[in-house]
Amino acid sequence: MYLILLGPPGTGKGTQAKIAADRLGLAHVASGDLFRENVRQGTELGKQAKAYMDKGDLVPDEVTIGMLLDRIAHPNAQAGVLFDGFPRTLQQAEALGRALEAEGKSVDLALHVTANDEEIVRRLTGRWICKNCGQIYHEQTRPPTQPGVCDACGGELYQRDDDKPEVVRERLRLQRPPEALLEFYRSQGKLAEVDGQQEVEAVTRDLLAAIERGTGT
């Protein structure tokens, strides 16, 4: 089984990917983790990727897909893979489709975890981190007892630049899955939408139900 999990930052997509992969016995393959692992191991593809990353350039699709194909050949991926964070564009989806087809495989289902911009901004801009011990708090879901002060060590809390509202809105603009990518899987009858604004357990329930409906498993 080959599944793709799509969605903008702040929808809990990464959390859901880990849960679903574990429940279904699939390998969880996140493109960012794949880059770091190949670079750490010094693989040929890792060296190629690092050369682009060191210059601040995007890693070409053929290098990324080479890593993905290598990963899905591992013994612990024989039951299937849940791709998290790839593809990001129509061109990447088409290239992945061709590469899988050459291996006698195909994407079974693409799951799009959705949430409106205001909810995502609320989630991401509420995060505060302790400068001293790194403990993470959230204004809505896990506020500190005393504003600006860490419960664990008394350290000062700060907000990362990329958690500030104006930065989050720009990240959303750039990282929301493009409509052309969604339509690519929708036109094949392989796109399922899941409401990511629910509680984590409800999203998990709907995600697994969508996979069961979409794949017959």
NORPENOR-V366698 format. One record per pair of residues at least 12 apart in sequence whose C-alpha atoms are under 6 Angstrom apart, sorted by the first residue. I is the first residue (numbers start at 1). GAP is how many residues later the second one is. Records with the same first field share a line. If there is no record, write none. Layout:
I: GAP + GAP
//
This chain:
1: 79
2: 78 + 79 + 80 + 105 + 106
3: 79 + 105 + 106 + 107
4: 78 + 79 + 106
5: 79 + 105 + 106
6: 105 + 106
7: 105 + 106
8: 167 + 168
10: 110
11: 185
26: 53 + 54 + 55
27: 50 + 54
28: 54
29: 54 + 55
30: 54 + 55
31: 54
89: 92
90: 91
109: 81
110: 80 + 81
111: 80 + 81 + 82
112: 81 + 82
113: 81 + 82 + 83
114: 81 + 82
115: 81 + 82
124: 39
125: 38 + 39 + 40
126: 12 + 13
128: 29 + 30 + 31
129: 28 + 29
130: 20 + 25 + 26 + 27
131: 25 + 26
132: 23
//
